[in-house]
């Protein structure tokens, strides 16, 4: 009799009754024909084999393919159940991934297109930055650490003549004192963008400065300058084709988004309007 008074026994019995009732009358009690269908086709298996082969550069073994098929089916079941439970709703990662897949559909279509030469010639003529080599510079420098470096640099500059090689002057810099055939990105990686731009603007054959970098102060003498050169069309054709595809992708995405914005009734709060940018004309602002 004491056992009948145990709260744990009451909980177990009550739970069993609830489970039996749910199994008999709940939403999972349905005919086999009404169950969601998840299919695994021969094409799916071939796709899995192809993905494996591209990644590992060999076809999967039977054991590996079994693992791939099992993992795929588990993923499908879990994904279907997650959607049934509406776990995808208001999920930032899921939303972003779906948007990316839509963009990839456009990109893949454009990437297979072969641009006509007449349009590439147009890019060649109208966008010189795409087809010319960057300006390059060779120089020697004298480095000074910060602190009293500015005064020391100016005093050294006043004592230097343009035909003097300033060896032994200033402080030691591990990067060295002489640099050859450097373009702006290369110099920017070494010393910073501001330093690179300043050096490329210097006259050749004379000491200038001090110019500041992330390390300190520099006196710089430009010894050679290579101005930008326009490369032949054949040499830059593939680069122009990539730019042509990029522009087409951008235009296609913009056109698709414009059409989709008309398809959906998009309403935003007035406080959001200042940040809508080019989409401002395609949405309704409503409190």
C-alpha positions as a printed NumPy array, in Angstrom:
array([[  0.   ,   0.   ,   0.   ],
       [  2.852,   2.323,   0.716],
       [  4.017,   1.884,  -2.893],
       [  0.692,   3.236,  -4.19 ],
       [  1.358,   6.479,  -2.329],
       [  4.744,   7.1  ,  -3.994],
       [  4.664,  10.335,  -6.099],
       [  7.11 ,   8.834,  -8.601],
       [  4.699,   5.972,  -9.348],
       [  1.885,   8.455,  -9.922],
       [  4.111,  10.396, -12.369],
       [  5.058,   7.273, -14.341],
       [  1.466,   6.064, -14.619],
       [  0.174,   9.488, -15.633],
       [  2.935,   9.857, -18.221],
       [  2.127,   6.441, -19.684],
       [ -1.549,   7.306, -20.028],
       [ -0.737,  10.617, -21.736],
       [  1.651,   8.924, -24.182],
       [ -0.94 ,   6.25 , -25.04 ],
       [ -3.602,   8.893, -25.659],
       [ -1.261,  10.986, -27.817],
       [ -0.267,   7.91 , -29.849],
       [ -3.902,   7.019, -30.475],
       [ -5.348,  10.449, -31.215],
       [ -2.414,  12.819, -31.778],
       [ -1.181,  14.317, -35.058],
       [  1.43 ,  11.613, -35.65 ],
       [ -1.272,   8.992, -36.052],
       [ -1.749,   9.121, -39.809],
       [ -2.09 ,   6.813, -42.733],
       [  1.116,   5.627, -44.393],
       [  0.101,   7.358, -47.577],
       [ -0.011,  10.758, -45.869],
       [  3.545,  10.56 , -44.527],
       [  6.069,  13.   , -46.014],
       [  8.164,  11.361, -48.734],
       [ 11.957,  11.598, -48.803],
       [ 13.525,  10.04 , -51.895],
       [ 17.083,   8.922, -52.537],
       [ 17.663,   8.388, -56.259],
       [ 20.525,   7.034, -58.324],
       [ 21.196,  10.614, -59.429],
       [ 21.634,  11.625, -55.767],
       [ 24.175,   8.842, -55.263],
       [ 26.06 ,   9.88 , -58.408],
       [ 26.086,  13.481, -57.188],
       [ 27.556,  12.368, -53.849],
       [ 30.195,  10.312, -55.666],
       [ 31.053,  13.254, -57.897],
       [ 31.407,  15.639, -54.949],
       [ 33.696,  13.175, -53.164],
       [ 35.792,  12.591, -56.302],
       [ 36.295,  16.335, -56.898],
       [ 37.374,  16.867, -53.301],
       [ 39.661,  13.839, -52.853],
       [ 40.653,  13.297, -56.505],
       [ 39.543,   9.662, -56.421],
       [ 36.184,   7.851, -56.357],
       [ 34.86 ,   6.717, -52.953],
       [ 35.137,   3.1  , -51.847],
       [ 31.939,   1.112, -51.246],
       [ 32.324,   1.721, -47.511],
       [ 32.834,   5.446, -48.019],
       [ 29.861,   5.664, -50.377],
       [ 27.725,   3.885, -47.774],
       [ 28.722,   6.545, -45.264],
       [ 27.922,   9.321, -47.731],
       [ 24.478,   7.912, -48.514],
       [ 23.676,   7.383, -44.831],
       [ 24.783,  10.894, -43.916],
       [ 22.749,  12.348, -46.785],
       [ 19.587,  10.532, -45.706],
       [ 20.06 ,  11.557, -42.067],
       [ 20.546,  15.159, -43.193],
       [ 17.389,  15.037, -45.329],
       [ 15.286,  13.603, -42.482],
       [ 16.592,  16.137, -39.971],
       [ 16.159,  19.028, -42.432],
       [ 12.555,  18.024, -43.237],
       [ 11.724,  17.734, -39.545],
       [ 13.352,  21.086, -38.799],
       [ 11.201,  22.711, -41.508],
       [  8.094,  20.937, -40.159],
       [  8.881,  22.448, -36.749],
       [  9.451,  25.828, -38.496],
       [ 12.97 ,  26.072, -37.142],
       [ 13.994,  27.839, -40.351],
       [ 11.736,  30.804, -39.652],
       [ 13.531,  33.969, -38.512],
       [ 16.881,  32.175, -38.685],
       [ 19.52 ,  34.618, -39.908],
       [ 21.917,  31.948, -41.146],
       [ 19.238,  30.061, -43.085],
       [ 17.908,  33.277, -44.623],
       [ 21.39 ,  34.404, -45.651],
       [ 22.214,  31.019, -47.162],
       [ 19.001,  30.976, -49.219],
       [ 19.736,  34.489, -50.491],
       [ 23.257,  33.39 , -51.451],
       [ 21.894,  30.427, -53.383],
       [ 19.642,  32.753, -55.388],
       [ 22.65 ,  34.949, -56.179],
       [ 24.709,  31.871, -57.138],
       [ 22.027,  30.841, -59.64 ],
       [ 22.541,  34.138, -61.461],
       [ 26.331,  34.049, -61.168],
       [ 26.616,  30.514, -62.557],
       [ 24.525,  31.47 , -65.587],
       [ 26.628,  34.539, -66.337],
       [ 29.922,  32.707, -65.759],
       [ 29.193,  30.29 , -68.584],
       [ 28.614,  33.144, -71.045],
       [ 31.379,  33.986, -73.5  ],
       [ 31.756,  37.767, -73.878],
       [ 31.871,  39.111, -77.447],
       [ 35.159,  40.703, -78.48 ],
       [ 33.437,  43.936, -79.49 ],
       [ 32.324,  44.501, -75.892],
       [ 35.741,  43.56 , -74.527],
       [ 37.295,  46.054, -76.926],
       [ 34.934,  48.645, -75.502],
       [ 36.196,  47.931, -71.991],
       [ 39.768,  48.055, -73.285],
       [ 39.238,  51.539, -74.691],
       [ 37.14 ,  53.044, -71.9  ],
       [ 38.652,  51.586, -68.711],
       [ 42.421,  52.141, -68.867],
       [ 42.946,  51.142, -65.234],
       [ 42.035,  47.571, -66.201],
       [ 44.64 ,  47.249, -68.935],
       [ 47.709,  49.194, -67.936],
       [ 50.577,  48.206, -65.7  ],
       [ 50.947,  50.15 , -62.433],
       [ 53.62 ,  52.787, -62.014],
       [ 56.765,  51.426, -60.372],
       [ 59.572,  53.101, -58.516],
       [ 63.065,  52.266, -57.299],
       [ 64.558,  54.211, -54.399],
       [ 66.999,  54.312, -51.547],
       [ 66.084,  55.59 , -48.096],
       [ 67.509,  56.682, -44.761],
       [ 65.413,  55.729, -41.761],
       [ 64.949,  57.549, -38.435],
       [ 63.042,  56.323, -35.412],
       [ 60.445,  58.561, -33.797],
       [ 61.301,  60.788, -30.825],
       [ 63.994,  63.175, -31.966],
       [ 63.925,  61.597, -35.419],
       [ 62.318,  64.587, -37.123],
       [ 65.115,  66.965, -36.163],
       [ 67.811,  64.425, -37.064],
       [ 66.129,  63.695, -40.403],
       [ 65.933,  67.363, -41.365],
       [ 69.533,  67.966, -40.362],
       [ 70.692,  64.958, -42.388],
       [ 68.628,  66.086, -45.399],
       [ 70.269,  69.501, -45.294],
       [ 73.733,  67.918, -45.262],
       [ 73.053,  65.425, -48.081],
       [ 73.815,  66.225, -51.691],
       [ 71.825,  64.521, -54.428],
       [ 74.832,  62.575, -55.739],
       [ 75.714,  61.126, -52.318],
       [ 74.867,  57.567, -51.289],
       [ 73.773,  57.977, -47.674],
       [ 75.238,  54.755, -46.3  ],
       [ 75.678,  54.653, -42.534],
       [ 73.227,  57.499, -41.933],
       [ 70.133,  57.263, -39.737],
       [ 68.91 ,  54.188, -37.847],
       [ 68.862,  50.56 , -38.901],
       [ 65.708,  49.198, -40.537],
       [ 65.4  ,  45.443, -41.002],
       [ 63.609,  45.895, -44.33 ],
       [ 66.756,  47.39 , -45.814],
       [ 67.703,  50.688, -47.453],
       [ 67.261,  49.968, -51.178],
       [ 64.061,  48.957, -52.965],
       [ 63.694,  48.141, -56.647],
       [ 60.717,  48.191, -59.021],
       [ 57.994,  48.6  , -56.375],
       [ 54.371,  49.412, -57.23 ],
       [ 51.887,  51.086, -54.892],
       [ 50.316,  47.909, -53.447],
       [ 53.736,  46.393, -52.711],
       [ 54.974,  49.569, -51.023],
       [ 51.69 ,  49.91 , -49.159],
       [ 52.104,  46.428, -47.717],
       [ 55.587,  47.304, -46.509],
       [ 55.193,  50.874, -45.279],
       [ 51.529,  51.897, -45.516],
       [ 49.395,  53.461, -48.236],
       [ 50.242,  57.083, -47.41 ],
       [ 53.978,  56.394, -47.639],
       [ 53.566,  54.548, -50.959],
       [ 51.569,  57.377, -52.515],
       [ 54.059,  59.972, -51.306],
       [ 57.081,  58.098, -52.711],
       [ 55.433,  57.552, -56.109],
       [ 54.833,  61.31 , -56.335],
       [ 58.483,  62.261, -55.636],
       [ 60.814,  63.631, -58.319],
       [ 63.66 ,  61.357, -59.338],
       [ 67.333,  61.984, -58.6  ],
       [ 67.056,  64.034, -55.411],
       [ 66.677,  63.465, -51.687],
       [ 63.241,  64.277, -50.273],
       [ 61.446,  63.997, -46.968],
       [ 61.068,  63.276, -44.225],
       [ 58.155,  60.974, -45.112],
       [ 56.347,  59.181, -42.306],
       [ 55.538,  55.462, -42.29 ],
       [ 54.362,  53.028, -39.679],
       [ 57.981,  52.54 , -38.62 ],
       [ 59.122,  56.131, -38.33 ],
       [ 60.554,  58.8  , -40.671],
       [ 62.336,  58.34 , -43.993],
       [ 64.498,  60.4  , -46.295],
       [ 63.926,  59.035, -49.791],
       [ 65.851,  59.368, -53.062],
       [ 63.992,  58.002, -56.106],
       [ 66.495,  56.425, -58.487],
       [ 64.164,  55.164, -61.249],
       [ 60.538,  55.485, -62.266],
       [ 58.569,  53.202, -64.597],
       [ 55.362,  54.949, -65.708],
       [ 52.186,  52.952, -66.385],
       [ 52.16 ,  51.043, -69.667],
       [ 49.075,  49.937, -71.62 ],
       [ 49.257,  46.158, -72.137],
       [ 48.238,  44.577, -75.469],
       [ 44.615,  43.48 , -75.817],
       [ 45.521,  39.785, -76.184],
       [ 47.463,  39.904, -72.921],
       [ 44.557,  41.302, -70.882],
       [ 41.626,  39.672, -72.693],
       [ 40.858,  37.163, -69.925],
       [ 41.07 ,  39.895, -67.294],
       [ 38.619,  41.982, -69.342],
       [ 36.327,  38.946, -69.671],
       [ 36.233,  38.573, -65.88 ],
       [ 35.335,  42.238, -65.529],
       [ 32.639,  41.859, -68.23 ],
       [ 31.12 ,  38.939, -66.309],
       [ 31.301,  40.841, -63.036],
       [ 29.415,  43.772, -64.536],
       [ 26.813,  41.437, -66.055],
       [ 26.37 ,  39.665, -62.735],
       [ 25.861,  42.968, -60.957],
       [ 23.327,  44.131, -63.559],
       [ 21.461,  40.791, -63.512],
       [ 21.246,  40.749, -59.717],
       [ 19.994,  44.337, -59.706],
       [ 17.359,  43.533, -62.34 ],
       [ 16.22 ,  40.406, -60.49 ],
       [ 15.985,  42.239, -57.177],
       [ 13.993,  45.043, -58.803],
       [ 11.522,  42.506, -60.168],
       [ 11.241,  40.661, -56.863],
       [ 10.65 ,  43.904, -54.984],
       [  7.622,  44.451, -57.224],
       [  6.456,  40.883, -56.626],
       [  6.366,  41.279, -52.85 ],
       [  4.566,  43.88 , -50.767],
       [  7.494,  45.334, -48.817],
       [  6.588,  47.654, -45.944],
       [  9.142,  49.351, -43.702],
       [  8.953,  51.539, -40.647],
       [  9.578,  55.285, -41.249],
       [ 12.632,  55.162, -38.999],
       [ 14.291,  52.783, -41.458],
       [ 13.822,  55.009, -44.524],
       [ 17.102,  56.982, -44.205],
       [ 19.045,  53.732, -44.679],
       [ 17.144,  52.303, -47.652],
       [ 19.401,  53.887, -50.269],
       [ 18.432,  52.862, -53.843],
       [ 15.623,  50.641, -52.533],
       [ 13.713,  53.616, -51.12 ],
       [ 11.578,  53.992, -54.253],
       [ 10.579,  50.31 , -54.251],
       [  9.093,  49.936, -50.763],
       [  6.154,  51.351, -48.896],
       [  6.89 ,  53.357, -45.772],
       [  4.179,  52.926, -43.19 ],
       [  4.081,  53.363, -39.394]])
